[in-house]
Amino acid sequence: MYKYHTEEGTTAEREQLILEHLPQVRLIARRIHERLPENVTLDDLISTGVVGLIAAVDNFDPSQGVQLKTYAEHKIRGAILDSLRELDWAPKNKRRRAKQIEAVIAVLEQRLGRAPAEEEIAAELKISLEEYQQQLYEIRGLTIGSFEFANEDQEGDLLNYIPDSEDSLPSTTLERAELERLLAQAIEQMPAAERTVLSLYYHEEATLREIAEIMKMHLSRIAQLKAQGILRLRTYMERRWSLQR
């Protein structure tokens, strides 16, 4: 493990590692912040993320076969998400609305045999398309603690079942392969615009503002597409993964 005590050399190395990974803190904090209400400040998220980074540097064990950057990202995100849960920034009515949209997507998917369009989801909810899109924009931050990361309501998110290490048990390797297959199926069935947004966001690590510029769409529309894409993935994966297991 990287442990730093009083030796000048190791202390200097520790400080250097922290400085090298500060841009990672800012990137993660900025990406999370753009999905949150205005009352949550970016500086607060960065400060909390730095605490996570320091914990990562102090406890990193290179013998585990994981890069410090990967381990630090986990600790930074975890520290920020823990602080957000303590704030209870997401109103319960928004969480209920997200669950309702998920349920409608699941019903329509089963009824239609395909991914439902926005207009069909809005009609099933008995609201206008404009009102539905506004709701997507309002609940955009809820995906922070639901599909992408573990939260209090779940034992762990689906993506956490995919291990980073190749040296794993055959059963775990099989689970990983099956989970990746289901995820690929879910993404393939998504509307093209949502698929593009998620690909740029997660694979290219572009911010929502950068994606808006690339796709020549308004920032709020990109936020809507991302929120809806996440809800589709959750609906698809939760049902099929539970059946598989």
Contacts in CASP RR format, 6 or more apart in sequence:
PFRMAT RR
TARGET T0000
AUTHOR 0000-0000-0000
METHOD contacts of the structure
MODEL  1
MYKYHTEEGTTAEREQLILEHLPQVRLIARRIHERLPENVTLDDLISTGV
VGLIAAVDNFDPSQGVQLKTYAEHKIRGAILDSLRELDWAPKNKRRRAKQ
IEAVIAVLEQRLGRAPAEEEIAAELKISLEEYQQQLYEIRGLTIGSFEFA
NEDQEGDLLNYIPDSEDSLPSTTLERAELERLLAQAIEQMPAAERTVLSL
YYHEEATLREIAEIMKMHLSRIAQLKAQGILRLRTYMERRWSLQR
1 59 0 8 1.000
1 60 0 8 1.000
1 61 0 8 1.000
2 14 0 8 1.000
2 17 0 8 1.000
2 57 0 8 1.000
2 58 0 8 1.000
2 59 0 8 1.000
2 60 0 8 1.000
2 61 0 8 1.000
2 62 0 8 1.000
3 10 0 8 1.000
3 58 0 8 1.000
4 10 0 8 1.000
4 11 0 8 1.000
4 13 0 8 1.000
4 14 0 8 1.000
4 58 0 8 1.000
14 57 0 8 1.000
14 58 0 8 1.000
17 57 0 8 1.000
17 68 0 8 1.000
18 50 0 8 1.000
18 53 0 8 1.000
18 54 0 8 1.000
18 57 0 8 1.000
21 53 0 8 1.000
21 56 0 8 1.000
21 57 0 8 1.000
21 68 0 8 1.000
21 69 0 8 1.000
21 72 0 8 1.000
22 50 0 8 1.000
22 53 0 8 1.000
24 53 0 8 1.000
24 69 0 8 1.000
24 72 0 8 1.000
24 73 0 8 1.000
24 76 0 8 1.000
25 46 0 8 1.000
25 49 0 8 1.000
25 50 0 8 1.000
25 53 0 8 1.000
25 76 0 8 1.000
26 46 0 8 1.000
27 205 0 8 1.000
28 49 0 8 1.000
28 73 0 8 1.000
28 76 0 8 1.000
28 77 0 8 1.000
28 80 0 8 1.000
29 42 0 8 1.000
29 45 0 8 1.000
29 46 0 8 1.000
29 48 0 8 1.000
29 49 0 8 1.000
29 76 0 8 1.000
29 80 0 8 1.000
30 42 0 8 1.000
30 207 0 8 1.000
31 205 0 8 1.000
31 207 0 8 1.000
32 45 0 8 1.000
32 77 0 8 1.000
32 80 0 8 1.000
32 81 0 8 1.000
32 84 0 8 1.000
32 144 0 8 1.000
33 40 0 8 1.000
33 42 0 8 1.000
33 45 0 8 1.000
34 207 0 8 1.000
34 208 0 8 1.000
34 209 0 8 1.000
35 140 0 8 1.000
35 141 0 8 1.000
35 143 0 8 1.000
35 144 0 8 1.000
35 208 0 8 1.000
35 223 0 8 1.000
36 84 0 8 1.000
36 89 0 8 1.000
36 141 0 8 1.000
36 144 0 8 1.000
37 89 0 8 1.000
39 89 0 8 1.000
40 84 0 8 1.000
40 87 0 8 1.000
40 89 0 8 1.000
44 83 0 8 1.000
45 80 0 8 1.000
45 83 0 8 1.000
48 79 0 8 1.000
48 80 0 8 1.000
48 83 0 8 1.000
49 76 0 8 1.000
49 79 0 8 1.000
49 80 0 8 1.000
51 79 0 8 1.000
52 72 0 8 1.000
52 75 0 8 1.000
52 76 0 8 1.000
52 78 0 8 1.000
52 79 0 8 1.000
53 72 0 8 1.000
53 75 0 8 1.000
53 76 0 8 1.000
55 75 0 8 1.000
55 79 0 8 1.000
56 68 0 8 1.000
56 71 0 8 1.000
56 72 0 8 1.000
56 74 0 8 1.000
56 75 0 8 1.000
56 76 0 8 1.000
57 68 0 8 1.000
57 72 0 8 1.000
60 68 0 8 1.000
60 71 0 8 1.000
60 72 0 8 1.000
62 68 0 8 1.000
64 165 0 8 1.000
65 165 0 8 1.000
66 164 0 8 1.000
66 165 0 8 1.000
70 164 0 8 1.000
77 149 0 8 1.000
78 149 0 8 1.000
81 144 0 8 1.000
81 145 0 8 1.000
81 149 0 8 1.000
81 151 0 8 1.000
84 144 0 8 1.000
85 151 0 8 1.000
85 152 0 8 1.000
90 141 0 8 1.000
90 142 0 8 1.000
94 138 0 8 1.000
94 139 0 8 1.000
94 142 0 8 1.000
95 142 0 8 1.000
97 135 0 8 1.000
97 138 0 8 1.000
97 139 0 8 1.000
98 139 0 8 1.000
98 142 0 8 1.000
98 146 0 8 1.000
98 231 0 8 1.000
100 125 0 8 1.000
101 121 0 8 1.000
101 125 0 8 1.000
101 135 0 8 1.000
101 136 0 8 1.000
101 139 0 8 1.000
101 231 0 8 1.000
102 231 0 8 1.000
102 234 0 8 1.000
102 235 0 8 1.000
104 121 0 8 1.000
104 124 0 8 1.000
104 125 0 8 1.000
105 116 0 8 1.000
105 121 0 8 1.000
105 231 0 8 1.000
105 232 0 8 1.000
105 235 0 8 1.000
106 235 0 8 1.000
106 239 0 8 1.000
107 124 0 8 1.000
108 116 0 8 1.000
108 120 0 8 1.000
108 121 0 8 1.000
108 124 0 8 1.000
109 115 0 8 1.000
109 116 0 8 1.000
109 235 0 8 1.000
109 236 0 8 1.000
112 120 0 8 1.000
114 189 0 8 1.000
115 189 0 8 1.000
115 190 0 8 1.000
115 191 0 8 1.000
115 232 0 8 1.000
116 124 0 8 1.000
117 191 0 8 1.000
118 129 0 8 1.000
118 132 0 8 1.000
118 133 0 8 1.000
118 228 0 8 1.000
119 129 0 8 1.000
121 132 0 8 1.000
122 128 0 8 1.000
122 129 0 8 1.000
122 131 0 8 1.000
122 132 0 8 1.000
125 132 0 8 1.000
127 135 0 8 1.000
133 221 0 8 1.000
133 224 0 8 1.000
136 223 0 8 1.000
136 224 0 8 1.000
136 227 0 8 1.000
136 228 0 8 1.000
137 220 0 8 1.000
137 223 0 8 1.000
137 224 0 8 1.000
137 227 0 8 1.000
139 227 0 8 1.000
140 223 0 8 1.000
140 224 0 8 1.000
140 226 0 8 1.000
140 227 0 8 1.000
141 227 0 8 1.000
142 227 0 8 1.000
143 226 0 8 1.000
143 227 0 8 1.000
143 230 0 8 1.000
143 231 0 8 1.000
145 151 0 8 1.000
145 157 0 8 1.000
146 154 0 8 1.000
146 157 0 8 1.000
146 230 0 8 1.000
146 234 0 8 1.000
147 157 0 8 1.000
147 158 0 8 1.000
147 159 0 8 1.000
147 230 0 8 1.000
147 233 0 8 1.000
147 234 0 8 1.000
147 237 0 8 1.000
148 157 0 8 1.000
148 159 0 8 1.000
148 230 0 8 1.000
149 157 0 8 1.000
150 156 0 8 1.000
150 157 0 8 1.000
150 160 0 8 1.000
151 157 0 8 1.000
158 179 0 8 1.000
158 183 0 8 1.000
158 237 0 8 1.000
158 238 0 8 1.000
158 241 0 8 1.000
161 175 0 8 1.000
161 176 0 8 1.000
161 179 0 8 1.000
162 176 0 8 1.000
162 179 0 8 1.000
162 180 0 8 1.000
163 172 0 8 1.000
163 176 0 8 1.000
168 176 0 8 1.000
178 244 0 8 1.000
179 241 0 8 1.000
182 236 0 8 1.000
182 237 0 8 1.000
182 240 0 8 1.000
182 241 0 8 1.000
182 244 0 8 1.000
183 233 0 8 1.000
183 237 0 8 1.000
185 236 0 8 1.000
186 232 0 8 1.000
186 233 0 8 1.000
186 236 0 8 1.000
186 237 0 8 1.000
187 195 0 8 1.000
187 198 0 8 1.000
187 233 0 8 1.000
188 195 0 8 1.000
189 236 0 8 1.000
190 198 0 8 1.000
190 229 0 8 1.000
190 232 0 8 1.000
190 233 0 8 1.000
193 215 0 8 1.000
193 225 0 8 1.000
194 225 0 8 1.000
194 226 0 8 1.000
194 228 0 8 1.000
194 229 0 8 1.000
194 232 0 8 1.000
196 215 0 8 1.000
197 211 0 8 1.000
197 215 0 8 1.000
197 222 0 8 1.000
197 225 0 8 1.000
197 226 0 8 1.000
197 229 0 8 1.000
198 226 0 8 1.000
198 229 0 8 1.000
198 230 0 8 1.000
198 233 0 8 1.000
200 206 0 8 1.000
200 210 0 8 1.000
200 211 0 8 1.000
200 214 0 8 1.000
201 208 0 8 1.000
201 211 0 8 1.000
201 226 0 8 1.000
206 214 0 8 1.000
208 219 0 8 1.000
208 222 0 8 1.000
208 223 0 8 1.000
208 226 0 8 1.000
209 219 0 8 1.000
211 222 0 8 1.000
212 218 0 8 1.000
212 219 0 8 1.000
212 221 0 8 1.000
212 222 0 8 1.000
215 222 0 8 1.000
217 225 0 8 1.000
END
